[in-house]
Amino acid sequence: MSKTNAEINVTVTFRHTDATEALKTFVTDKLVQCIKKYVNHNTDVRAVLSVEKRDHSVEVHIRSKGFDISAKEVTDDLYSATDAVVDNLHAQLRKQKERITQRAAKAANAASILET
């Protein structure tokens, strides 16, 4: 399946705060941009934005073929928490992709050794 056919379903939930279209669009765009770079399968993403006193937190769960990833960040602002959680997800997704490509390379190497 090519990257253009991959479907990314993003669900944004607000807890203890008013839902604004600008914030929802910001979170959705950031997550889709991050995920498209590393994942080429259909993906479900759940983002929970919550406010408790002065703590603004963003929690994201990504479920795709073969893996589940979650990240949570707490800051003084929902926008900066979103940026921090996307940075965290970049690192996790990059590591996951490296694992997959290394396994594929080892399997190809083992197959070529067996053929000779």
C-alpha positions in Angstrom: 0.0 0.0 0.0 1.4 3.4 -0.9 1.5 6.4 1.3 -1.1 8.2 -0.7 -3.7 5.5 -0.1 -3.1 5.3 3.7 -6.0 6.7 5.7 -5.3 8.5 9.0 -8.3 8.9 11.2 -7.7 11.5 13.9 -10.1 12.0 16.8 -9.6 15.0 19.1 -11.3 15.1 22.5 -11.3 18.0 24.9 -11.6 17.6 28.6 -12.3 20.4 31.1 -11.8 23.0 28.4 -13.7 24.6 25.6 -13.3 23.0 22.1 -12.0 25.5 19.6 -11.8 24.8 15.9 -8.4 26.5 15.7 -6.9 24.2 18.3 -8.5 21.1 16.8 -7.2 22.0 13.4 -3.7 22.7 14.8 -3.5 19.3 16.6 -4.9 17.4 13.6 -2.5 19.0 11.1 0.5 18.4 13.3 -0.3 14.8 14.0 -1.1 14.0 10.3 2.1 15.6 9.2 4.1 13.6 11.7 2.4 10.3 11.0 2.6 10.6 7.2 6.3 10.8 7.3 6.7 7.3 9.0 3.5 5.3 8.5 2.1 4.0 5.2 -0.8 1.9 6.6 -4.3 2.9 7.8 -3.9 4.5 11.2 -6.2 5.5 14.0 -5.1 8.4 16.2 -6.8 9.6 19.4 -5.7 12.9 21.0 -7.0 14.0 24.3 -6.5 17.6 25.3 -7.2 18.4 28.9 -6.7 21.2 31.4 -6.4 20.7 35.1 -5.7 23.9 37.1 -2.5 25.2 35.4 -1.5 22.0 33.7 -2.4 21.7 30.1 -1.8 18.2 28.8 -2.0 16.4 25.4 -2.1 12.7 25.3 -1.9 10.8 22.0 -2.5 7.2 21.1 -1.6 5.9 17.7 -2.7 2.5 16.5 -1.6 1.1 13.2 -0.7 -2.2 11.6 1.9 -3.9 13.9 2.3 -1.3 16.6 0.7 1.0 19.2 2.4 4.1 20.3 1.4 6.6 23.0 2.8 9.8 24.3 1.8 12.4 26.9 3.2 15.9 27.6 2.2 18.5 30.2 3.0 22.2 29.8 1.5 25.6 30.5 -0.1 25.9 27.1 -2.0 23.4 24.9 -0.1 24.5 21.8 3.3 24.0 23.3 2.1 20.6 24.8 1.1 19.6 21.3 4.5 20.5 19.9 6.2 18.6 22.6 4.1 15.5 22.1 4.6 15.6 18.4 8.4 15.7 19.0 8.1 12.7 21.3 6.0 10.9 18.6 8.6 11.7 15.9 11.3 9.9 18.0 9.1 6.9 18.7 7.9 6.5 15.1 11.5 6.9 13.8 12.7 4.2 16.1 9.8 1.9 15.1 10.5 2.4 11.4 14.2 1.7 12.0 13.3 -1.6 13.7 11.1 -2.6 10.8 13.7 -1.8 8.1 16.5 -3.6 10.1 14.3 -6.7 10.4 13.6 -6.6 6.7 17.3 -6.1 5.8 18.3 -9.1 8.1 15.6 -11.3 6.5 16.8 -10.3 3.0 20.4 -11.0 4.0 19.6 -14.4 5.4 17.6 -15.3 2.3 20.5 -14.4 0.0 22.9 -16.4 2.1 20.6 -19.5 1.9 20.3 -19.1 -1.9 24.1 -19.3 -2.5 
